[in-house]
Amino acid sequence: MIAVTGATGVLGRRVAERVAGAGADVDLRLVVRDAGRARFLPGSEVVENPGGYRDRAGLAAALDGVHTLYLVSAAEAEDRVQQHLTAVSAAADAGVSRIVYTSFTGAADDAVFTLARHHAATERAIAATGARWTALRHGMYADFVPFLATVEDGRAVIAAPAGDGRASFVSRDDLADVAAAVLLDDSGDLDGRALDVTGPAALSLTEAAAVLTEVTGLPAQYRQQSVEEAWATRRPSGHPDWEVEGWVSSYLAIAAGEMAAVTDAVPRLTGHRARTVAEHLRAHPEDWAPLVG
């Protein structure tokens, strides 16, 4: 029995579809908040857990009988770490044998990116359960590139304090392929490992802007900001400071080189090369359609 949380989300759904389509002799359970949105895989079991990761007892019941859990990290929230710790405890309560967790590249207690610190805490909690585990440390999503930009006078501008740093943006299609391969490999070879899963190259934000221009036809550029400018331009959005700190620190992590690593995880685990940012965006125009209006 393989369970996939967040199975109606962008990544979780892709993973569930790939596991279901692999032809392997496994039972698949989709653990979701709303069962009405999860009827997209005939033959899979759907278990509703409206309380999500905050409901330890409800999640433990939803995971009863599960051997391998694909634990998708929670949406950004002020209590995100506590949600993760509760979910990990629920998995332990349910007797889950193996946890595959969606972490982030550079996960460490002293990471510049605040969310990478959250992932480090979650990885540590998973390891402490005694279950078999694998952490898939994802690079920044390729489909985020258009959302880094705002349109000013007919031009897409990525304004950020990232300096000349680079990020190995990775397609969620590739992340799903990797996840399915890992979930279906019960050999134990990947147990106790944290794997950086990246795109095929690390791009500067100037290069990312050039890709946007190439794919969308909308002129794009990168404009360097100071930390103070980054906060000043994002605070008027009305989002809380913890969320703005996450945005700003993600760029500072790029500047610090924390997202620049490029690995062979995609080709090694899937048998195909990793997609470039341009290839991903061409395949998914819905990711950049809002940018061009």
N, C-alpha and C positions, 0 to 999 in steps of 0.2 A: 504494500500500500504506500503510494506516494501522495502526499498532500501538498497543495500549492495554495499559499495565502495570497491575498490581493489578486485573485484570479480574474477579476473584471478590470484590472488596471492595464496600463499600456504594456508593461513588462510581464506581469503575471499571466495575462491572457496569452501572450506569445509563447511563454514557456509551457503552459498547459496544452496548447495546441500542438506543440512540437513533441511533447511526451506522449500525447494521445496518438499522434500520427506516426510514431516510431515503430509501431508493430510489436513492441515488446510485451511480454506477458506480465503486465503490472495492472493493479487497480489504481485508479486516479480519483482523488477526492479534492474538490474545489471548496476551499474555506473562504466564505465571503460574508459581507455584511447584509447584502440584499440578494436572496436567492433568485428573485425575478430577473436579475441582470446576468445570471450565470447559466442560462440554458443554451449555450452555444456549442457544447461538446456532448453529443448524444453518447450515452454509455458511461459517462463519468458520474460520480456521486457528488451531489451538491449539499453542503452543510452550511446552514446560515448561523452566523454568530454576530448579531447586531452590535454587541458591545465592543467588537474589535479587540485590539491588544490590551485595552484597559480592563477587560473582563477575564480575569484569570480562570475562574471556574468554567465560564462558558467556552473559552478557547480550549481548555483541557478536555472538556467533553467533546468538542468538535474534532480533537486530535486523537481520540480514543481508537486504538488499533492501528495507528499510523506507524510505519517503519521509518520512512524518510520524509523529512519536512523541508520544503523550500520556503524559507522565511524571508519574505520581502520586507525591507525596511519600511517603517511607517512614514506617512507624510510628515513634512516638517511641522513641528509643534513645540511649544515651550516644554512640554513634558515628554518629549520623544524618547529620551533615554529611559525614563521610567516605564513607558509603554513597552519598549524592547525588553527590559528586564522582566516585566510581568509576563510577556509572551514567552520568554525563555523558561521562566518558572513553570508556566502552563505546559510547555512541551515536556519538561522533566516530570511534572505530575502525571502526564498521560503516558509516560514510558516510551517516548519517541527514541528510537535507537540512533538516528542520524539526522543532523541538521546541516543544511546548506544555506548559508546566509548571504544576503546581498549587502556587502560592505562597500568601502570606498578606498581608492588608491591613496596610499600615504596614511592610512589609519594608524594613529599613535596618540598617546596621552598629551604629547607636546606639539601636535600638529598645528600649523597656522590656521587651517580651515576648521572652524568650530565643529562642523558636522563630522569631520574625520575623527575628532576626539570622541564624539558620541559613538561612532562605529567601533572604535578601539574598546570602549567600555562594554559594548555589546559582545564583541568577539571574546573578551575575557570571561564574561558571564556564561557564554555558551560552552567554552572550554571547561569551566568549573562544574558543569553538570555531569561530566563523565561520559556524555554521549559522544559518538563519533561525529566529527564536524569538518566542514570545509568552508572557508570564507572566500567568496568571490569578490575581490576588491575592484569594483568597476571604475574605469576612468569617467570623466565627465561625458554626459550623453551628447552624441553628435546632433541630435535634434534640438538641443538647447542653444546651438549657435545662433539661430534666428532670434531667439528670445533674449539674447544678450544685447540686441540692438534696439534702438528707438529711431523713429523716422523724424528727421529734421529737414525741412525745406527740400523734400523729395530725395533725401539721401539717408541711408541707414547708418547710424553711428553707434559703435560700441565704445562707450565712455567708461573707463575703468582704471583702477590703480594696479594693473598687471605688469607694468614695466615691459621688458622685452622677454618675459617668461613664456613658456610653451606648455601646451596641454595636449595630451594624446586622446582627443575626442574619439568615442567609440559608439558604434551603431547599436541600438537596442536590439536589432535583429541578430547581430552577432552575440550579444550578451545572452539572448534567449537560446541560441544554438549551443553556446557553451554550457548554460545551465542544464539544458536537456541532456547533453552528453554526460555531465557530472552526475545528475540525478539517476541516470540509467546505469552508471558504472558503480556497482556495489562491491568492487574488488578490494576496496580498502586502500588502494594506492594513493588516493587523494586525501585520506584522513589526516587530520591535524595540520592541514596546510592552508595558508592564506595566499591566494593566487591573484596577482595583478592582471586584470583583463582590460586590454587597451586597444585603441585603433592602431593602424599601421605606421603612423608618424605623429610626431608632436608638432603642433602648429602654434606659431605666435598668433596673437589676436589680429595683427596686421594681415597675416596669411589667412586667418579665418574670415576676415572681412572680404578679402579677395575672392574666396570661395563663394561667399554670399553673392557678390557681384556676378560671378561667372554663372551661378545656377539660377538666380532670380532675375537677373537683368537690372536690378535696382543698385545704383551706385552705393558702395558701402566703404566705410573707413573706420579705423581704430583711433580713438583720441585718448591719450594718457591723462589720467587724473591723479591728484594727490589723494591721500586718505580722507582729508578734510572735505575735499570736493566730492568724493564719492558719497560720504555721509550726507552732505548738504543737498545733493541732487536726488537722494533716495528717501530721505525722511519725509518729504511732502507727500509721498505715496500713501501715508497713513498706516503703513505696516509697523508692527511693534519693533522695538530696538533689537530684540533677540533675532528677529528675522533679517533686519537690515545688516546686523553684524555677520550673519551667515553669508549674505550676498557679498559684502565687502571683503570678508576674510577669504572667500573662495578666490577672488582675484589676487589677494596678497599671497595666497598659497601658490598660484601660478607664478607670480613674480619670484617667489622663493624657490621655485624649481620642484615643488612637491607633486606636480601633476605631469611632469615631463617624461616619466619613464615609458618606454615602449617595450612590450613583451611579445612573445610568440604564442601566448595562450590560445588565441582564437584559432590559428592554423593547426596548432598542435592537438587541440581537443576536438576540433570540428572537421578537420581535413580540408578546409577551404581558407583562402586568405581573408584577412580582415578588410571590411569595406572602408573606403575613404569617406571623409565628411561629404564630399561632393557626390559620391555614389549614393550615400544614404539619402541626402536631400533630394536628389533626382528621383529616387524611388518613392519618396514620401513628400510630395508637394504640399500635403496638408500641414506639414510642420512649418512651412514658411509662408503659406498663403495669407495669414493675418498680417504679415509684414508688408506685403505689397498691396494689401487692400482689395 
